[in-house]
Amino acid sequence: MSFHMIYDALNTYQNPYDKGRRFEEFVIAFLRQGYYPERFRTVERWADWVAQHRPDESGKDRGIDFVAEDEAGRRWAIQAK
């Protein structure tokens, strides 16, 4: 699903949880397909990244919403509001 379609659908969700999840999908799509398509190889939700790369650590809120990895292998901590 493209970020344009996700963005247009954001206001159709009444449940805050559903709206939040769709916003996360929008940010990931925006970073991968929209503004930075050539910059990031991967973009993951923070909790998913921690579970996959540091399973012994907690995925608790640290102010990081997403972790992206660029083409050079550098990781970026991203906060989205």
N, C-alpha and C positions, 0 to 999 in steps of 0.2 A: 504494500500500500504506500503510495507516495505521501510526502509530507504535506502537500496541498490538500489531499483528501482527508488526512488525519486532522489537520488544522481546522478545516471547514466543519468537521464532525465534533470538535471539542465541546461546543456549547449545547450539543444535543443531549449530553449526559447530565442527569440530575444527581446521581450518586457521586459524592466527592471521591470515593475510592476509584470508581470507574473513570471519572474525569482525570484523576491523577495518573492512572495507568496509561490512559490515552495520551496525556501530555508527555509522559516519558517516551512513548513510542514516537511522538512527534519530534521531540528533541533528537532522538537517535536518528530518525530519518532525515531531519534537517542537517545534522552534522555529516551524515554519510552521503546524502544525495543532493543536498541543497547548497549550503554556503561553503562547505569544505570537502567536496567530493574527492579531491585529489590528495588531501592532507591525511585523513585518518583511514587506517587499514581496518581497525575495529573500534566500536563504541559499545560499551556494556554498562548496564546499571551497576552501581557500586556494590550492592548486595550480591549480585550475580558474579561480579569480578572477584570479590573476596571469597565466595564459596568455591570458585574454580581455582584461584591462584594461591589463596592463603586459607585453606579450610580450618586451620587451627585457630584463626582469629575470628573475632566477632564482626559481623557486618553492621554493627550499630552505627547510628547516625554520627558522622564526623564532619558534616557540612559538605561532603562530597556526594554528588548525585550520580555521576557517570565517570568512567575511566575510559579514555581513548588511547589508542596506540597509533603513532604515526608511521609513515613508511620507513623511517630510520630506526624504528623500534623504541622510540622514547614514549613514555607514558605521560598522559595529561590528566590531571584531576579537574573535573568540570562541575560547576554548580549552576543549576538552571532554576529560574523563578518565573 
